[in-house]
Amino acid sequence: MEVCLIVTLGFHSDIGLRRIADRGVKTADRILVIFGPSIPASEKAVKEFKLYASKAGVKEENMQTLRIDPAEPWKGIPAIAQKIREVCGDRRIVVEAGGGLRGITVMLMLALFSMKRSFSVETSIEGTDSDLEIPEGFIQFLMSRLGTKDSQLLRAVLNSGNMSVKDIAKATGCGEKTVVNRISYLKKLGLVERKGRSPLKLTPWGEAAALLSEESRELLEKKS
């Protein structure tokens, strides 16, 4: 599937360049570069990034930039959302937000959440050679499935361990056929796994989703 890579740049291009080098790009991929104040350092970073991306095979018409004033977030967030829709279309979105100004990174995330767009995050961990990768399925769950029967299913597996479909159906109040369908969906998100007839297990991201779901449930109960 074609990718739309969204990169935030500050005064240096190195993190954005590393993302292209590490993941590679295809000629049909799109790139959106979001940067801040138009000063020599940021303009230089954008120029370096565009040059490298071009050498890596990205067509010039598939790469666009957007300058945002971090002092005016009420303008910046809608502008980012509009540009994402224009540049990315229905492509899978990958975010590299480690190289930009913090304010712009926050605005980018708010824009994506407001659009209810699924996306994954790939960024470098500062001071190390490691990367931080947050999968699309986990983010998609947080955006749309907290407080649903899917949340109940994950919590049931987290709290009770080995459970059959029948056990999960009883714990969630769903029919067994519904449980089977929800398990299939959560497997696609990368939150649960099952090999053959072995018990259903949460993946590490599934466990994180279950714990966040538990926190959300407790918060709602306190409010009520």
C-alpha positions in Angstrom: 0.0 0.0 0.0 1.2 3.5 -0.8 2.5 5.5 2.1 2.2 9.2 3.1 5.1 10.1 5.3 4.6 13.2 7.4 7.8 14.7 8.7 8.2 17.6 11.1 11.4 19.5 10.8 13.0 22.0 13.1 16.4 23.5 12.5 18.1 20.2 11.4 17.2 17.6 8.8 19.1 14.6 10.2 16.1 12.8 11.9 13.9 13.2 8.8 16.8 11.9 6.6 17.3 9.0 8.9 13.7 8.0 8.6 13.8 7.9 4.8 17.1 6.0 4.9 15.8 3.4 7.4 12.4 2.7 5.9 13.0 3.4 2.3 10.5 5.1 0.0 8.7 4.2 -3.2 8.3 6.5 -6.2 4.5 6.6 -5.6 4.8 7.5 -1.9 3.9 11.0 -0.8 5.8 13.2 1.7 4.5 16.1 3.7 7.1 18.2 5.5 5.8 20.5 8.3 8.1 23.1 9.7 8.0 26.3 11.7 9.2 29.9 11.5 10.7 30.8 8.2 14.3 31.4 9.3 17.5 30.4 7.6 18.1 27.3 9.7 14.7 25.8 9.1 14.7 26.8 5.4 18.1 25.0 5.1 16.8 21.9 6.8 13.8 21.7 4.5 16.0 22.2 1.4 18.4 19.4 2.6 15.6 17.1 3.2 13.9 17.7 -0.1 17.2 17.2 -1.9 17.9 13.9 -0.2 14.3 12.6 -0.7 14.6 13.5 -4.4 17.8 11.5 -4.7 16.1 8.6 -2.9 13.5 8.4 -5.6 10.7 10.6 -4.4 9.1 12.6 -7.2 9.1 16.4 -6.8 5.3 16.6 -7.3 4.8 14.0 -4.6 6.5 16.1 -1.9 5.0 19.1 -0.4 5.8 21.5 2.5 3.7 23.4 5.0 4.9 26.2 7.2 3.1 26.7 10.5 3.3 29.4 13.1 3.4 27.6 16.4 2.2 30.8 18.1 -1.1 30.5 16.4 -2.3 26.9 17.0 -5.9 27.8 16.3 -4.9 28.4 12.7 -2.2 25.7 12.5 -4.3 22.7 13.4 -7.0 23.2 10.7 -4.3 24.1 8.2 -2.4 20.8 8.9 -5.6 18.8 8.7 -6.5 20.3 5.3 -3.0 19.7 4.0 -3.0 16.1 5.1 -6.3 15.5 3.3 -4.9 17.1 0.2 -1.5 15.4 0.1 -2.2 12.0 1.7 -5.6 11.1 0.4 -6.4 7.5 1.5 -2.8 6.5 1.8 -1.4 4.9 4.9 0.0 7.6 7.1 3.4 7.2 8.8 4.5 10.0 11.2 8.0 11.0 12.0 7.6 13.8 14.5 10.9 13.7 16.3 12.7 16.4 14.3 10.3 19.3 14.6 9.3 21.9 17.1 7.3 20.4 20.0 4.4 22.8 19.4 4.1 21.7 15.8 4.2 18.0 16.8 1.3 18.6 19.2 -0.7 20.4 16.5 0.0 17.5 14.1 -1.3 14.9 16.5 -4.4 16.9 17.3 -5.1 17.4 13.6 -4.8 13.6 13.0 -7.1 12.8 15.9 -9.6 15.4 14.8 -9.7 13.7 11.3 -10.0 10.2 12.9 -7.2 9.1 10.6 -5.3 6.0 11.4 -1.6 6.4 11.5 1.6 4.8 12.8 4.5 6.6 14.4 8.2 5.9 13.6 10.8 8.1 15.2 14.3 8.0 16.6 14.9 7.8 20.4 17.2 10.8 21.1 20.7 9.9 22.1 20.4 6.3 21.0 20.5 4.2 17.8 17.1 2.8 18.6 13.7 3.7 17.1 10.3 4.2 18.7 7.6 2.5 16.7 3.9 2.8 17.6 1.8 0.6 15.3 -1.3 1.8 13.5 -3.6 -0.8 15.1 -2.8 0.4 18.6 -3.5 4.0 17.7 -6.6 3.1 15.9 -7.9 1.3 19.0 -7.3 4.3 21.2 -9.1 6.6 18.7 -12.2 4.5 18.2 -12.6 1.4 20.4 -12.0 2.6 24.0 -15.2 2.0 26.0 -16.6 -0.6 23.6 -17.1 -4.3 23.8 -13.6 -4.6 22.3 -12.2 -2.9 25.4 -14.2 -5.3 27.6 -12.7 -8.3 25.7 -9.2 -7.1 26.1 -9.7 -6.5 29.8 -11.3 -9.9 30.3 -8.3 -11.6 28.7 -5.9 -9.4 30.7 -7.5 -10.1 34.1 -8.4 -13.8 33.6 -5.7 -15.2 31.5 -6.6 -18.4 29.6 -10.2 -17.9 28.4 -12.3 -19.7 25.8 -14.7 -18.0 23.4 -17.5 -19.1 25.7 -15.8 -17.6 28.7 -15.2 -14.3 26.9 -18.8 -14.2 25.7 -20.1 -14.6 29.2 -17.7 -11.9 30.6 -18.6 -9.4 27.9 -22.3 -10.2 27.4 -21.8 -10.9 23.7 -22.8 -13.9 21.6 -20.0 -16.3 20.8 -20.2 -15.5 17.1 -19.7 -11.8 17.9 -16.7 -12.7 20.1 -15.2 -14.7 17.3 -15.6 -11.7 14.9 -14.2 -9.2 17.5 -11.2 -11.5 18.1 -10.6 -11.5 14.3 -10.7 -7.7 14.2 -8.4 -7.3 17.2 -5.9 -9.8 15.6 -5.8 -7.5 12.5 -5.0 -4.6 14.8 -2.1 -6.6 16.3 -3.6 -6.6 19.8 -4.3 -10.3 20.3 -2.8 -13.5 19.0 -3.7 -17.2 18.9 -1.9 -20.1 17.4 -4.0 -23.0 16.5 -6.1 -24.1 19.5 -3.9 -22.4 22.1 -5.5 -19.8 24.4 -6.0 -16.3 23.3 -3.2 -14.0 24.3 -2.6 -10.3 24.3 0.3 -8.9 22.4 2.4 -6.3 24.3 0.4 -3.6 22.5 -2.8 -5.4 23.4 -1.8 -5.4 27.0 -1.1 -1.7 26.8 -4.5 -1.2 25.2 -6.2 -3.2 27.9 -4.5 -1.3 30.7 -5.5 2.0 29.1 -9.0 0.7 28.7 -9.1 -0.1 32.4 -7.9 3.4 33.3 -10.6 4.9 31.1 -13.3 2.7 32.6 -12.3 3.6 36.2 -12.2 7.3 35.3 -15.7 7.2 33.9 -17.0 5.4 36.9 -15.6 8.0 39.2 -17.2 10.8 37.2 -20.6 9.1 37.3 
